[in-house]
């Protein structure tokens, strides 16, 4: 009988410990209310790679607009928020071979994403020519940038002229 009382008493003492635990509260790490960051959305969700290749036809002279998604990490807001985007590296001439449509990306109110646009100036690119542009997200007044998802590599390739 004394043994049963000790077991019951032990269970009653252990039960609150099992219910609350003695570990750090990790749930707060997964609340995104205060994250307020952005990252590039992978152009190809199947690979999750932050690379995009824009292909131009041989002899194409019309500009091509490439739209790249910037996604929010965290809670939506009731107002528009912006982050910057700039060219961090390229082996082409900005203004001759390509142009950023804007140096800001707007995440509209109550939205999870915004669009950065790059216009490829095909008339200034020779057949068979290719170049790369690394686009880097820059912090805005209300939004930070996820460190390991801030750079996107855009490659532009123009087809060779077909020989008949």
C-alpha positions as CSV (number, residue, x, y, z in Angstrom):
1,X,0.0,0.0,0.0
2,X,2.8,2.3,0.9
3,X,4.4,1.5,-2.5
4,X,1.2,2.6,-4.4
5,X,1.1,5.9,-2.5
6,X,4.7,6.6,-3.4
7,X,4.0,5.9,-7.1
8,X,0.9,8.1,-7.1
9,X,2.8,10.9,-5.4
10,X,5.7,10.6,-7.8
11,X,3.3,10.6,-10.8
12,X,1.6,13.7,-9.4
13,X,4.9,15.5,-9.0
14,X,6.2,14.5,-12.5
15,X,3.0,15.3,-14.4
16,X,3.4,19.1,-14.2
17,X,7.1,18.8,-15.3
18,X,6.0,16.6,-18.3
19,X,3.3,19.1,-19.2
20,X,5.4,22.2,-19.1
21,X,8.9,20.7,-19.7
22,X,12.1,22.2,-18.5
23,X,13.3,23.2,-22.0
24,X,13.5,26.6,-23.6
25,X,10.4,27.7,-25.4
26,X,11.3,27.1,-29.1
27,X,7.8,28.0,-30.4
28,X,8.7,31.7,-30.5
29,X,11.4,31.0,-33.1
30,X,8.7,30.1,-35.6
31,X,6.5,33.1,-35.2
32,X,7.2,35.3,-38.3
33,X,5.4,38.4,-37.0
34,X,8.6,40.2,-36.4
35,X,10.7,38.8,-39.2
36,X,9.9,41.5,-41.8
37,X,12.4,40.2,-44.4
38,X,12.3,39.5,-48.1
39,X,14.1,37.1,-50.3
40,X,14.2,36.2,-54.0
41,X,11.6,33.6,-54.9
42,X,13.3,30.9,-56.9
43,X,12.4,31.4,-60.6
44,X,12.2,27.6,-61.0
45,X,10.4,26.3,-57.9
46,X,11.4,22.7,-58.8
47,X,15.1,23.4,-58.2
48,X,14.9,26.3,-55.8
49,X,17.9,27.7,-57.5
50,X,18.3,31.5,-57.6
51,X,19.3,31.6,-61.2
52,X,17.3,32.6,-64.3
53,X,18.2,32.4,-67.9
54,X,16.6,34.8,-70.4
55,X,16.9,33.4,-73.9
56,X,16.8,35.7,-76.9
57,X,16.2,34.6,-80.5
58,X,18.9,35.2,-83.1
59,X,18.5,38.6,-84.7
60,X,15.9,39.7,-82.1
61,X,15.8,43.4,-81.7
62,X,12.7,43.9,-79.5
63,X,13.5,44.3,-75.8
64,X,12.5,41.5,-73.5
65,X,11.2,42.2,-70.0
66,X,12.1,39.7,-67.3
67,X,10.0,39.7,-64.1
68,X,11.6,38.3,-61.0
69,X,9.6,37.8,-57.8
70,X,10.6,39.0,-54.4
71,X,8.8,37.2,-51.6
72,X,8.0,38.3,-48.0
73,X,9.2,36.4,-45.0
74,X,6.9,37.3,-42.2
75,X,3.5,39.0,-41.7
76,X,1.7,41.0,-44.3
77,X,1.2,44.7,-43.6
78,X,-1.7,47.1,-44.3
79,X,0.6,49.4,-46.2
80,X,3.0,49.2,-49.1
81,X,6.7,48.5,-48.2
82,X,9.7,48.7,-50.4
83,X,13.2,47.1,-50.7
84,X,16.0,48.1,-53.0
85,X,17.5,46.1,-55.8
86,X,20.9,46.8,-57.4
87,X,23.4,45.3,-59.7
88,X,26.2,43.9,-57.6
89,X,28.1,42.2,-60.5
90,X,27.9,42.1,-64.3
91,X,30.0,41.4,-67.3
92,X,27.7,43.6,-69.5
93,X,27.0,47.3,-69.7
94,X,24.0,48.5,-67.7
95,X,22.0,50.9,-69.9
96,X,23.4,49.3,-73.1
97,X,22.6,45.6,-72.6
98,X,20.0,45.7,-69.8
99,X,18.2,48.1,-67.5
100,X,16.6,47.7,-64.1
101,X,13.0,49.1,-64.5
102,X,13.2,50.4,-61.0
103,X,15.7,50.4,-58.1
104,X,12.9,49.6,-55.7
105,X,10.6,46.6,-55.4
106,X,7.2,47.3,-53.8
107,X,5.5,44.7,-51.6
108,X,1.9,45.9,-51.9
109,X,-0.3,46.2,-48.8
110,X,-1.7,42.8,-47.7
111,X,0.5,41.0,-50.2
112,X,3.3,38.4,-49.9
113,X,5.4,39.5,-52.9
114,X,6.5,42.1,-55.3
115,X,8.1,42.1,-58.8
116,X,11.5,43.4,-59.9
117,X,11.8,43.9,-63.6
118,X,14.8,43.9,-65.8
119,X,14.6,45.0,-69.4
120,X,16.9,43.2,-71.8
121,X,18.0,45.5,-74.6
122,X,18.2,42.9,-77.4
123,X,19.1,45.3,-80.2
124,X,22.5,45.9,-78.5
125,X,23.3,42.2,-78.0
126,X,25.1,40.3,-80.8
127,X,24.0,36.8,-82.0
128,X,25.8,34.2,-79.9
129,X,26.6,36.7,-77.1
130,X,25.8,36.0,-73.5
131,X,26.3,37.8,-70.2
132,X,25.4,37.6,-66.5
133,X,24.0,40.0,-64.0
134,X,23.9,39.4,-60.3
135,X,21.0,41.3,-58.6
136,X,21.2,42.0,-54.9
137,X,18.3,42.9,-52.7
138,X,18.9,45.9,-50.4
139,X,17.2,46.6,-47.0
140,X,14.2,49.0,-47.0
141,X,13.0,51.2,-44.1
142,X,10.7,48.5,-42.9
143,X,12.1,45.3,-44.5
144,X,15.3,43.5,-44.0
145,X,16.9,41.0,-46.5
146,X,17.5,37.3,-45.8
147,X,21.2,37.0,-46.0
148,X,21.5,33.7,-47.9
149,X,18.7,34.5,-50.4
150,X,19.6,38.1,-51.3
151,X,21.5,37.4,-54.6
152,X,19.9,36.2,-57.9
153,X,22.0,35.4,-61.0
154,X,20.4,36.5,-64.3
155,X,22.0,35.1,-67.4
156,X,21.1,36.4,-70.9
157,X,21.8,34.3,-73.9
158,X,21.2,35.2,-77.5
159,X,21.0,32.4,-80.0
160,X,23.6,32.0,-82.7
161,X,22.5,33.0,-86.2
162,X,21.3,30.0,-88.1
163,X,23.5,29.0,-91.1
164,X,21.6,27.6,-94.0
